[in-house]
Amino acid sequence: MDAGIEVHRALGFGLLESEYQECLLFEFKYLGLQVITQRCAKIH
């Protein structure tokens, strides 16, 4: 949660979701977290 708030504070509002996602991914990796993005999921 803190990482998301930090990214939003740094970037402000009005960007595309994909831009926020890339910056949040960077922030998570900076914090030492392993991240998997955009995984496919089967829907039945």
PyMOL commands that set and color helices and strands:
alter all, ss='L'
color gray80, all
select helices_A, chain A and resi 2-11+17-30
alter helices_A, ss='H'
color red, helices_A
deselect
rebuild
show_as cartoon
